[in-house]
Amino acid sequence: ERDDDHWCSIEGVTPHSDPWKEVQLLINDFNKNRQENYSASHHIIIDESMSQFKPRRSKDGNVPHISFEPRKPKKLGIELKNAADGETGVMLYLEIVRGKVG
């Protein structure tokens, strides 16, 4: 059973109100798995990345939030905060950058 109080890092967002619900389930499981099963080195790299997105059937592709970042090589997409082990390159943590809530 999932803990609604720790669903995501945004206060007030629950599994019932989250437009990213399907993706957040995967991210929560990924983050939990890494925390429980991987021992990171002392060199952690924190960054933001852009997962390129090209809607095929509609203007927004039914994605709750698409970011436009002119400084990124792939300017349109889903923006993620992430942390990786600087020695092995293993991804340790993911978080979706969401649009404004409320």
Sequence and secondary structure as in RCSB ss.txt:
>XXXX:A:sequence
ERDDDHWCSIEGVTPHSDPWKEVQLLINDFNKNRQENYSASHHIIIDESMSQFKPRRSKDGNVPHISFEPRKPKK
LGIELKNAADGETGVMLYLEIVRGKVG
>XXXX:A:secstr
   GGGSSSSTT  TTT TTHHHHHHHHHHHHHHHHH    S EEEEEEEEE   SSSSSTT S  EE TTSSS 
EEEEEEEEEETTT  EEEEEE      
